[in-house]
Amino acid sequence: MFADKPKRKENVFQDELLDGEEILWMGQGDRRRLFTSYDLFLIPFSLFWCAITVPMLLIGLTGGNIIGVLMPHGWIGLYMLFGRFIVKYLNKRKTYYAITSDRILIVSGLVTRHFQAFSLGHLPTLEKYVGWGGVGTITFGEPPPKTWWRRNQINYSNTGMEMFGQMLPGFYDIHDADEVYRMIARMAHQTSNFQVEKSKPAYLPR
């Protein structure tokens, strides 16, 4: 199944597999998909924020004003405008998704390794959002309670809210999202005699 891929990517989940458990599908999010619908609001807001705060930061840097340099407002603006996309790209490089014969597995983390496992027979919810090119997102967690400021928000899991630590567990920006979704749905409702064929790895760049 993974013969044409680097061995290091085959072994990402090796230490996490249970006895008799087998990987049926493995993939990563498309690193080129860095923008979401939420950026239609956040990018103009970030430009406005930077227009106010970055000049003050530059004055502090050029004038040797430590207080001006240490003020967080300018750095926050630069992160919102540029830095979060770099962090998102690096996160995608370190995040791997897998479907096994028993579970859904996610490994992530830039500095420390973060492992998540979800039983296929006890998923709290299963939702998908598919965009152009068949690239989409499948989420497994329960959405947080709605608040007044996002009461009309539908696609909460794909709005870029990961920068606020509110990202739902799921497979983000994966190729062939419809096919992967059907695979999960079939296995979540399978009988004891039901067999699911292995699928080719999706978007595992070197």
C-alpha positions as CSV (number, residue, x, y, z in Angstrom):
1,M,0.0,0.0,0.0
2,F,2.7,2.5,0.9
3,A,5.6,0.9,-1.0
4,D,6.1,4.1,-3.1
5,K,6.3,6.4,-0.1
6,P,9.2,7.2,2.2
7,K,9.4,4.7,5.1
8,R,9.4,7.5,7.7
9,K,5.8,8.3,6.7
10,E,4.7,4.7,6.9
11,N,5.9,4.6,10.5
12,V,4.2,7.7,11.8
13,F,1.5,5.7,13.5
14,Q,3.4,2.4,14.0
15,D,3.9,2.9,17.8
16,E,0.2,3.8,18.2
17,L,-1.4,0.7,16.5
18,L,-3.1,-1.9,18.7
19,D,-2.6,-5.6,18.3
20,G,-4.2,-6.7,15.0
21,E,-4.9,-3.1,13.9
22,E,-4.1,-2.3,10.3
23,I,-3.9,1.1,8.5
24,L,-6.4,1.3,5.6
25,W,-5.8,4.9,4.6
26,M,-3.3,7.6,5.4
27,G,-3.0,11.2,4.3
28,Q,-2.1,14.8,5.0
29,G,-3.8,18.2,4.5
30,D,-2.9,20.0,1.3
31,R,-0.3,22.6,2.4
32,R,-1.3,24.9,-0.4
33,R,-4.7,25.4,1.1
34,L,-3.9,28.1,3.6
35,F,-6.9,30.5,3.2
36,T,-10.4,30.0,4.4
37,S,-13.6,32.0,4.2
38,Y,-12.8,33.5,7.6
39,D,-9.9,35.3,6.0
40,L,-12.3,37.5,4.0
41,F,-12.8,39.2,7.3
42,L,-9.5,38.7,9.1
43,I,-7.1,39.9,6.4
44,P,-8.7,43.4,6.0
45,F,-8.9,43.6,9.8
46,S,-5.2,42.6,10.0
47,L,-4.3,45.3,7.5
48,F,-6.2,47.9,9.4
49,W,-4.6,46.7,12.7
50,C,-1.1,46.8,11.2
51,A,-1.6,50.3,9.7
52,I,-2.0,51.6,13.2
53,T,0.4,49.5,15.3
54,V,3.3,48.6,13.0
55,P,4.5,52.3,12.6
56,M,4.7,52.4,16.4
57,L,6.7,49.2,16.4
58,L,9.1,50.6,13.7
59,I,9.6,53.8,15.7
60,G,10.5,51.6,18.7
61,L,12.9,49.5,16.7
62,T,14.7,52.4,15.0
63,G,14.7,54.7,18.0
64,G,15.9,52.0,20.5
65,N,12.7,52.4,22.5
66,I,12.5,49.1,24.4
67,I,8.9,49.8,25.6
68,G,7.8,50.3,22.0
69,V,9.4,47.1,20.9
70,L,7.9,45.1,23.7
71,M,4.4,46.3,23.2
72,P,2.6,43.3,21.7
73,H,0.1,45.2,19.5
74,G,2.4,45.4,16.4
75,W,3.7,41.8,16.7
76,I,0.1,40.6,17.0
77,G,-0.8,42.5,13.8
78,L,2.1,40.9,11.9
79,Y,1.2,37.5,13.2
80,M,-2.4,37.9,12.1
81,L,-1.3,39.2,8.7
82,F,1.6,36.8,7.9
83,G,2.7,34.6,10.8
84,R,-0.4,32.5,11.2
85,F,-0.1,31.3,7.6
86,I,3.5,30.2,8.2
87,V,2.4,28.4,11.4
88,K,-0.5,26.8,9.6
89,Y,1.8,25.5,6.8
90,L,4.3,24.1,9.3
91,N,1.5,22.5,11.3
92,K,0.2,20.8,8.1
93,R,3.7,19.4,7.5
94,K,3.6,17.8,10.9
95,T,0.0,16.5,10.8
96,Y,-0.9,13.1,9.6
97,Y,-4.3,11.4,9.4
98,A,-5.1,7.7,9.2
99,I,-8.0,5.3,9.2
100,T,-7.4,1.9,10.6
101,S,-9.5,-1.2,10.9
102,D,-10.8,0.1,14.3
103,R,-10.0,3.8,14.7
104,I,-9.4,7.2,13.3
105,L,-5.9,8.5,14.2
106,I,-4.4,12.0,14.1
107,V,-0.8,12.9,14.9
108,S,0.2,16.5,15.0
109,G,2.4,19.0,16.9
110,L,5.2,21.4,15.9
111,V,7.2,21.0,19.1
112,T,5.6,18.1,21.0
113,R,3.8,15.1,19.5
114,H,0.0,15.2,19.9
115,F,-1.9,12.0,19.3
116,Q,-5.6,11.6,19.0
117,A,-7.7,8.5,18.5
118,F,-11.4,8.1,17.8
119,S,-13.3,4.8,17.8
120,L,-15.1,4.3,14.5
121,G,-18.1,2.8,16.4
122,H,-18.4,5.8,18.8
123,L,-17.9,8.9,16.7
124,P,-19.8,11.8,18.4
125,T,-20.6,13.4,15.0
126,L,-19.4,13.2,11.4
127,E,-19.5,16.2,9.0
128,K,-17.8,17.0,5.7
129,Y,-17.2,20.2,3.8
130,V,-15.9,19.7,0.2
131,G,-14.6,22.4,-2.0
132,W,-13.1,22.6,-5.5
133,G,-10.9,19.9,-6.7
134,G,-12.4,17.4,-4.2
135,V,-10.4,18.8,-1.4
136,G,-12.3,19.1,1.8
137,T,-12.6,18.7,5.6
138,I,-14.1,16.0,7.7
139,T,-14.7,16.7,11.4
140,F,-15.5,14.2,14.2
141,G,-15.9,16.3,17.3
142,E,-19.0,18.0,18.7
143,P,-19.1,21.7,17.8
144,P,-18.8,24.0,20.8
145,P,-22.0,25.8,22.0
146,K,-23.0,28.7,19.7
147,T,-22.6,32.2,21.0
148,W,-24.4,35.3,19.8
149,W,-21.5,36.5,17.7
150,R,-21.4,33.3,15.6
151,R,-24.9,32.1,15.9
152,N,-25.4,32.2,12.1
153,Q,-22.0,30.6,11.4
154,I,-22.3,27.3,9.5
155,N,-19.0,25.9,8.5
156,Y,-17.3,26.6,11.9
157,S,-14.6,24.0,11.5
158,N,-13.2,25.5,8.3
159,T,-13.1,29.2,9.1
160,G,-9.5,29.6,10.3
161,M,-10.5,29.7,14.0
162,E,-7.6,27.4,14.7
163,M,-5.6,30.5,15.6
164,F,-7.8,30.9,18.6
165,G,-7.4,27.2,19.7
166,Q,-11.0,26.3,18.8
167,M,-10.3,23.8,16.0
168,L,-12.5,20.7,15.9
169,P,-10.8,17.3,15.6
170,G,-10.9,16.2,12.0
171,F,-9.1,15.7,8.7
172,Y,-8.5,19.2,7.3
173,D,-8.0,20.0,3.6
174,I,-7.6,16.4,2.4
175,H,-7.8,15.2,-1.1
176,D,-10.7,12.9,-2.2
177,A,-12.7,14.0,0.8
178,D,-15.9,12.4,-0.5
179,E,-14.2,9.0,-0.8
180,V,-12.6,9.2,2.6
181,Y,-16.0,10.3,4.2
182,R,-17.8,7.3,2.6
183,M,-15.1,5.0,3.9
184,I,-15.5,6.3,7.4
185,A,-19.3,6.2,7.2
186,R,-19.3,2.6,6.0
187,M,-16.9,1.4,8.7
188,A,-18.8,3.3,11.4
189,H,-21.9,1.3,10.5
190,Q,-20.3,-2.0,9.4
191,T,-21.4,-5.4,10.6
192,S,-18.8,-7.9,12.0
193,N,-18.5,-9.6,8.5
194,F,-18.1,-6.3,6.6
195,Q,-14.7,-5.8,4.9
196,V,-13.3,-2.4,3.8
197,E,-10.5,-2.5,1.1
198,K,-7.4,-0.5,1.6
199,S,-7.2,2.9,-0.1
200,K,-4.2,4.6,-1.6
201,P,-2.4,7.2,0.5
202,A,-3.6,10.7,-0.2
203,Y,-1.3,13.7,-0.6
204,L,1.8,12.6,1.2
205,P,4.5,14.9,-0.2
206,R,8.1,14.2,0.4
